[in-house]
Amino acid sequence: TSVQILDVGSSHTNTVKALGGDVRTFSLSKPSGINPFKYVNDQHIAIEDRSSILASFINNLILEIGERDLSRDLKGKIEKEVISFVETYGEYSKELTINDFLDNTKDFERKDLLRRYAKGGLYQNIFMPNESKSTEKNALEYFDFEEIFQATDTSFSKAGMSALITCFNYSVL
């Protein structure tokens, strides 16, 4: 059984640690250890599934405020870039990140919105691997938006939730 808790304000930290669970924080100042791009080279998942899930994730990150969906044209451009990226780096040995995606894809409309989550962007730590964390999946994971203001930042909180859903989708496969 796997249990995942999502919260604001660290109220379950001591309990989760006492039970041997992983505490992962969403913070502007330190890497979260949650990286949806690490699944690009997971050979256990079909390339079509890797591409589809990653494209949906990216689509969520570039939605404008109040926008519910992207145009079919823009979705197609993003899917084409994601498929090319997954085909090119799908057998790469290092853990890939959003920085790798941005460095190795052509320009497409709203690509600059993704840069907010990459090195040098305001939200650069939200999808960065945490070097000190174990790579093993724990049965009890606690995802904490460390500060209230981060949870109420629409872009930050939607990106965090989208990353969790993306990682969950990969783990199901």
QUIMOPE-V273189 format. One record per backbone hydrogen bond with DSSP energy under -0.5 kcal/mol. NH is the residue of the N-H (numbers start at 1). CO is the residue of the C=O. Records with the same first field share a line. If there is no record, write none. Layout:
NH: CO ; CO
This chain:
3: 139
5: 141
7: 143
9: 145
13: 10
16: 12
17: 13
18: 14
19: 15
20: 17
21: 16
22: 140
24: 22 ; 142
26: 144
27: 25 ; 30
32: 125
33: 128
35: 33
38: 35
39: 36
40: 37
41: 38
42: 39
43: 41
45: 42
50: 46
51: 47
52: 48
53: 49
54: 50
55: 51
56: 52
57: 53
58: 54
59: 55
60: 56
61: 57
62: 58
63: 60
67: 64
75: 71
76: 72
77: 73
78: 74
79: 75
80: 76
81: 77
82: 78
83: 79
84: 80
85: 81
86: 82
87: 83
88: 84
89: 85
90: 86
92: 89
101: 97
102: 98
103: 99
104: 100
105: 102
111: 108
113: 110
114: 110 ; 111
115: 111
116: 113
117: 114
118: 115
121: 118
123: 116
124: 121
126: 123
128: 125
131: 129
133: 130
141: 3 ; 139
142: 22
143: 5 ; 141
144: 24 ; 142
145: 7 ; 143
146: 26 ; 144
150: 147
151: 147
152: 148
153: 149
154: 152
157: 153
158: 154
159: 155
160: 156
161: 157
162: 158
163: 159
164: 160
165: 161
166: 162
167: 163
168: 164
169: 165
170: 166
171: 167
172: 168
173: 169
